[in-house]
Amino acid sequence: MGAEAIRGELDRWKACLEEATGYLRGRIGSFEPRLGIVLGTGLGQLAEHIAVEWEFPYPEIPHFPVSTVESHAGRLLFGHLEGCPVMVMQGRFHYYEGYSMKEITFPIRVMYRLGVRWLFISNAAGGLNPAMQVSDLMIIRDHINLLPENPLRGANWDELGPRFPDMSMPYDVELIRRAREIAEEMGIRVHEGVYVAVAGPNLETKAEYQFLRLIGADAVGMSTVPEVIVARHMGMKVFGVSVITDIGYPVEKVEEVTLERVIEAARRAEPWLTELIRRLVQKQFACGEGES
């Protein structure tokens, strides 16, 4: 692909972004979400605590991908959580579904254009740290990207972010600190660790689990990292949390994993994750905090 074609591809995505944001802006009016939330596999309970004002199935939104994973609701919600104006994705998109990284991260660009400057993101993940148990929560401190494509590949969106964004601190340290305090107040098991993203959709072999642990990962999944890269490219502050839905370490005890088991483990953790996010929103956005 030549330089002209690469630039033309960027112009096409810009037009798609304008059309999608224009469609949503025409329906939500002057409402300006400050916090974006992405809910992963089996983690939709938080939506029940949102005072929803508008709801859009993904197929209704111009250029939005459509979630093909049965455990993802596939809806975009606008409303208030603990008084904070929010924009919530009930279900996300994955590389293994056949989407490009630009398609996967397109909703994060839309969030930013509509006013979102903070992103809370959750996922279901396999535990690699021996200290972890099924249905534990892990606050993401850092990540390792083993996905075969980068969402920033191609011509850079100069008006949205730099060509070479720094990723030395992808997850906001203040949000991590507050979340740890909240977890202690709640008396729940919460770890802090490194998330590694792989392509999927198959789960890992025993040798792969061992390899991922050796390179420094505490949990493995098939999402999150592309969205975080794009969010940080635009200067958004990010908080991420994984629900440990299966255990991949020690390798001699690895058991067969099914989607049903993953969803059940995520659902057991939902009340804790929901309360953690609610309290974090209360603390971060109380009295005008989080408005920068």
N, C-alpha and C positions, 0 to 999 in steps of 0.2 A: 504494500500500500504506500503510495507516494505522499509527499507532504500536503498536497492539495486535498487528497482524499481524507487524510487524517484530520485536517482542519474542517473539512466538510462534515465528518462524523461528529466532531464537537459541536458544530452549528446545529446539527440535527438534534442532539441531546439538549441543547439550550432551548430549542423550540419546543421539545417535549416537556421540559421543565416549566416553561412559561404556560403551556396549555394546561398542565395538571394543576399548577398552583392557581391559575386563573379560574379554573373550574371550581376548586375548593373555596377560594376567596369569594367567589360569587355567591356561595351558599352560606358561609360562616360570617360574612360581613366583616365588621371591625374586630371580631374576636382574634386575639393574638396569643397563641400558646407560647409559654416560656420553657416548658419542660416536655421533652419527647420521651416516650417509654416504648420499648420493644419487648413484647412478651413471647417467650419461646414455647417449646413443646410442653403441653400439659400445665401451663402457667397462666391461665386466663382468669383466675379468681379475682385478681386485683381489679379487673374491670367492673366487678360488682360494687366496688366502693367509689366509683367515679360517678359524679353527677353529669351524666351524658346529655349533651345538648344537640349534637349531630352525630350521625352514624352513617358510614359509607362502605358498602361492600366493595372490595377491591376491583371487581370487574366494572363498576360504574365510573371509576376514576380514569381519565385518559392516560394511557401509557403505563399504568400500574401493572406489574406482573400479577399473576393469579397464583395463590398458594395451592400446591398440589398435595401437601402433606395432610393426612386426615385429622391429625391432632391440632391443626392450626385453623382458627375460626375464619380468618381472612376478612377482617373488618378494620376500618380506620375510625377511631372515636375521637371526638372533641368534647371537652367539658372541664370540670374542676375536680381535683383531688386534694383534699385538705385545704381548700381555698386557692390552690395554685392552678392556673389555666394550663391544661395539658392536651397533648396530641398523642394518642396511643395506637400502636400497631398490635392488633390481636392476631398474631401469626406473622411470620417473616418468610423470606425466600432464601433458597440455598443453591450453591453451585451444582450440587448433584441433581437438582431438578432440571438442569439444562440451561439455566439462565446465565448470562454473562455477569461479570462483577459490576458493570455499570447498571445493569437491570436490578441486581440484588440491592445495590446501595441507592438507587433512584429515590426511594421514599425518604431517605435521610436528607438528600438535597432538597426535597419538597418541604420537609420539616424546617430546615434552615430558612428557606425563602418565606415561610409563613411566620417566622419569628422565634423558633426554638433555638436556644443557646446552650441548653443542658440536655444530656441524653443519659437515661437510665436504661440498661440493657440486660436481659436475662437469657439464660439458656439451660438446657439439660446437657449434662456432660458425664463422661466416664471418669471415675476416680483413679488416679495413678499413685497417689500418696498413701502409704500403708496406714496412716492415722485416720483416714476417711472411712465413713460408713455410708450406706445407702440412705438417701434423703437428707444428708448433711448439706449445708450451704457453704459455698466458697466464694469469698469476695475476690474478684480478679485484681491482682496487683500489677500484672504484666502479661504479655502474651508472646507466643512464638507462631509465626505465620508459615505454614507448610502448604498453603493453597497454591495451585499452579498459575494463578493469574492475579494481578493487582488491579484494584478498581481505579487507580490513578494512571494506569498505562494509557498512552495516547497523548494528544495535545492537552496541555494543562488549562484548567478553568482559572485564569489569572485573577478574575474578579472574585473568586470564591476562596482561593488559597494559593500558597507558593508551590513552585515546581517540586521542591524537595522539602516537604514538611518534616519537622523534627518529631520523632516518636520515642524519645528517651523516657517520657512520662505520659503514656497514653491514658492512664486512669488517674483521676484527680485525687491527690493525696489527702486533701481536706475531707472530701466525701468518704474516702476509705476510713479515715480516723473517726468520723462521726458514726459511720455504720458499725464499726467495731464497738464503740461505746453503747450504741443502741442494742446490739446483740448481747452485750454483757448485762445490760439492764433487763433484757427479756429472759436471760438465762438459757439461751439456746446455743447449740454447737455450731460454731462458725469458724471456718478456716480462712486463711489468706494465702493465695498462691498464684501460680502461672498457668494460664490456659493455652493449650496448643490447638490450632485449627487445622483439620485435614479435610480432604475433598469428600470422602464418603462415596456412596451411601453405605457400603459395607462397614461393619465394625472391624476393629483391629484384630490381628492375629496376636498370639502370645508374644512372639518375637517383636512385633511392632509396639505392643504395650511396653515391653522392656526397653526398647530403643527410646521411646518418647519419655520415659522416666529418666533415662540416662542423660538426655539432653536438657533436662531441667524442668519438665512439665509436671504439674500436679493434677491436671484434669485435661481431658481431650474431648473435642466436639467438632461440629461441622458448620459452625456459623460464627457470628459476632465480630470476628476480626475485620472483615471487609467494611462493616458498618462503622466500626471504631476508627479505621484508617480514614474514611471519608469525613467522619465527624471531626476528627482532629485536624484534617486538612482545612476545614472551615473554621477552626478555632473553638469548636464546641467543647465543653467540659463533660467528661464521661465517668459514669459509675457502672461497673459491671458485676454481675453475680451469677454463679453457676449453681444449679441444683445437681447434686451427685446422684445419678439414677442407676448406676451400676459400677462395679468395681473391677478394675483391670490389673490389680497388683495386690499381693504377689502372684506372679504368673502361674504358678503351679495350682492355684485355687480359682482361676478364672472360670466362670460358669457361662453357659449359653444365655444370651440376652435377646429378649423379644421386645417389640414395640409396646406390647401390653404391660410388661414389667416396667419399662421406662416410664410410661404414662402413670402407672400406679405409684411409683416412687416419687414422681414429680408432684402428684396430687397430695401425697402425705406431707410434702414439704411446703405446699402452697400456703397454708395459714401462717407459717413462720415468715416466708418470703413476703407475703402480702403485708403483714404487720411491720416488718423491717422497712419496706419501701414507704409505707404510710408515715411512719415516724421520721424517716429520713427527709421526706418532703416537708413535714411539719417543721423540722429543725432548720432545714436549708432555706426554706422560702418564707419562714415567719418574719414578720416585721420588715418586709421588703428585701430580705436577704435573697441572693441568687438572681438579682435583677440585672447584674452587670453582664 
